Amino acid sequence: MTPAPHTHAPTRSLRLGYAVAGALFAFLWIGGTGEPAWVHASRSAFLLLSLPPILLPTNRRLAAAFLETTKPARASA
């Protein structure tokens, strides 16, 4: 029994979203080189304190997909 072809599409879009968000944050971090250190520190603290609660539903959905799949190596990739 093979899984439906559309079952892996949500994980691909999530991975793409993570990659885009990471690139955006890296660009913002590198682009602000002329700012004082406290600005970088406050931005980092804000991101580290605000992103985990926002990404928690995504993490739960991916964990559920990992536990339900017949090929866990593919889901964890």
C-alpha positions in Angstrom: 0.0 0.0 0.0 1.6 3.2 -1.1 0.9 6.6 0.4 -1.0 9.2 -1.6 1.4 11.5 -3.5 0.1 14.7 -1.8 1.1 13.5 1.7 4.6 14.9 1.6 3.7 18.3 0.0 3.0 20.0 3.4 6.4 19.1 4.8 8.1 20.4 1.7 6.3 23.7 2.0 7.2 23.9 5.7 10.8 23.2 4.9 10.8 25.9 2.2 9.2 28.3 4.7 11.9 27.5 7.3 14.6 28.1 4.7 13.1 31.4 3.6 12.7 32.6 7.2 16.3 31.6 8.0 17.6 33.5 5.0 15.5 36.5 5.9 16.8 36.6 9.5 20.4 36.1 8.3 20.0 39.0 5.9 18.5 41.2 8.6 21.3 40.2 11.0 24.1 40.8 8.5 22.5 44.0 7.1 22.5 45.7 10.6 26.3 45.7 11.0 26.4 49.5 11.7 24.1 49.2 14.7 25.2 49.0 18.3 25.6 45.6 20.0 22.6 46.2 22.3 20.3 46.4 19.2 21.6 43.1 18.0 21.1 41.6 21.5 17.6 42.9 21.8 16.7 41.6 18.4 18.1 38.2 19.2 16.3 38.1 22.5 13.0 39.0 20.8 13.5 36.3 18.1 14.5 33.7 20.6 11.6 34.4 22.9 8.9 34.9 20.2 9.6 32.3 17.5 9.3 29.0 19.6 5.7 29.6 20.7 4.8 30.6 17.1 6.4 27.5 15.7 5.1 25.0 18.3 2.0 24.0 16.2 4.3 23.3 13.2 6.5 21.2 15.4 3.6 19.2 16.7 2.2 18.6 13.2 5.6 17.4 11.9 6.0 15.2 15.0 2.6 13.7 14.3 3.5 13.1 10.7 6.7 11.4 11.8 4.9 9.0 14.1 2.2 8.1 11.6 4.4 7.4 8.6 5.6 4.0 7.5 9.0 5.4 6.4 10.3 7.5 9.4 13.6 8.3 7.7 11.8 10.1 4.9 9.7 12.1 7.3 12.6 13.1 9.5 14.6 14.3 6.5 
